[in-house]
Amino acid sequence: MNATCQKIRADILSISHSSGHGHIPTCFSVVEALYAVYRTLRHRPTEPQWAERDLFVLSKGHAALGHYCTLAAFGYFPVAEVGAFGAFGSLFGCHADRFKVPGIEASTGSLGHGIGIAVGMALGLKIQRSARRVVTLVGDGEANEGTVWEAVLVAVDQKLSGLTILYDHNKSQRRCLQIPNPADRFRAFGCAVTEVSGHDLDQLEQALSSFVADKPHVIVADTVKGFGCQTLCDEVFAWHRRSPDSVTLAQLMEELYAG
C-alpha cells in the first residue's frame, strides 16, 4: 500500500474514533481513487479558487471524511482541523459544504445528485471552449438512483469528453440491488469505458490521464469496501456507520500497518 494512502486511512480511523462519526469502509474503498485524482488533475492547494483548475465532485458524499483527509494530505489545510469532523459548528460536516471547506467544488448529500452537478460543470466548460476537466466519483450503491443514468444520458448526448466518471465498484449493494457488469451498462449508454483495479495507483493514474474524443470516459474501479483492514472487510455491513472505540482503534491500526 502506498505510504500516503496508508496515512490517509490512519487519519480516517483516528478522526472517526474521536468524533464518533464517519463511514469508514466506504471511505477506505476510494482512498487510492481520491489520491490518484489529485495526483493527475490541475489544482493548487494554496490557491483553491485558481481559475484554471480542474474540478472534482465527490458524488458519493458519505465518503466526505476520506475526501477531507485526502485534501489535507495535499496541503489544502492541516489534518488536525478535520478533527472537528461532524461537531456542532464545524466546517467539516458529515457531508461536505463547498462554502466552508477549501477544495470542495460541490455540496453533496443526497445520493445521485453530484454526478448531475458534474455533468452541468462539464457542459458549461464545453460551451466556454475551456480545456478544464471535470471528474466525479460515483458509488455503485448510489448508481441505483435514476438520476445517475439520466446524467449519463445527457453527458453522452452532449459529447462531454471533458468529463470522467470514476465508478467505485465495491459491491456495497450485494445484499439488495447490486448492478452486475457496470462496464457493460456504461458502454451500452454510449460511454468510453476503462476497467482498473481501484487500489492500483498506476492503473488509476493512467486511466485518469486518458482522453476520449466526443464521449464521457467512465473508469470502473474494482475495489474492496474496507480495504486495508481485514476486520472492516470481514464485517463490512456492521461497520457501515460505526466508529471504533479505543481498543478497536488500536486493533484496526495494527491491521492497517501490518498490511
LINRAWO-V682059 format. One record per backbone hydrogen bond with DSSP energy under -0.5 kcal/mol. NH is the residue of the N-H (numbers start at 1). CO is the residue of the C=O. Records with the same first field share a line. If there is no record, write none. Layout:
NH = CO + CO
//
This chain:
6 = 2
7 = 3
8 = 4
9 = 5
10 = 6
11 = 7
12 = 8
13 = 9
14 = 10
15 = 11
16 = 12
17 = 13
18 = 14
19 = 15
20 = 16
23 = 62
24 = 22
25 = 239
27 = 23
28 = 24
29 = 25
30 = 26 + 27
31 = 28
34 = 30
35 = 31
36 = 32
37 = 33
38 = 34
39 = 35
40 = 36 + 37
41 = 37
43 = 41
47 = 44
50 = 47
53 = 50
54 = 42
55 = 133
57 = 135
59 = 57 + 137
60 = 137
61 = 59
63 = 60
64 = 61
67 = 63
68 = 64
69 = 65
70 = 66
71 = 67
72 = 68
73 = 69
74 = 70
75 = 72
76 = 71
81 = 78
82 = 78 + 79
83 = 80
84 = 81
85 = 82
86 = 92
87 = 84
90 = 87
93 = 91
100 = 97
101 = 97
102 = 100
104 = 101
105 = 56 + 103
108 = 96 + 106
109 = 110
113 = 110
117 = 113
118 = 114
119 = 115
120 = 116
121 = 117
122 = 118
123 = 119
124 = 120
125 = 121
126 = 122
127 = 123
128 = 124
129 = 126
130 = 125
134 = 162
135 = 55
136 = 164
137 = 57
138 = 136 + 166
140 = 168
143 = 139
144 = 141
145 = 142
148 = 145
149 = 145
150 = 146
151 = 147
152 = 148
153 = 149
154 = 150
155 = 151
156 = 152
157 = 153
158 = 154
159 = 156
160 = 155
161 = 159
163 = 160
164 = 134
165 = 217
166 = 136 + 164
167 = 165 + 219
168 = 138 + 166
169 = 167 + 221
170 = 168
174 = 171
176 = 173
180 = 178
184 = 181
185 = 181
186 = 182
187 = 183
188 = 184
189 = 185
190 = 186 + 187
191 = 186
192 = 216
194 = 218
196 = 220
198 = 196 + 222
200 = 197
201 = 199
204 = 200
205 = 201
206 = 202
207 = 203
208 = 204
209 = 205
210 = 207
215 = 212
217 = 163
218 = 192 + 216
219 = 165
220 = 194 + 218
221 = 167 + 219
222 = 196 + 220
223 = 169 + 221
225 = 170
226 = 25
227 = 224
229 = 226
233 = 229
234 = 230
235 = 231
236 = 233
239 = 235
240 = 237
242 = 239
249 = 245
250 = 246
251 = 247
252 = 248
253 = 249
254 = 250
255 = 251
256 = 252
257 = 253
258 = 254
259 = 255
//
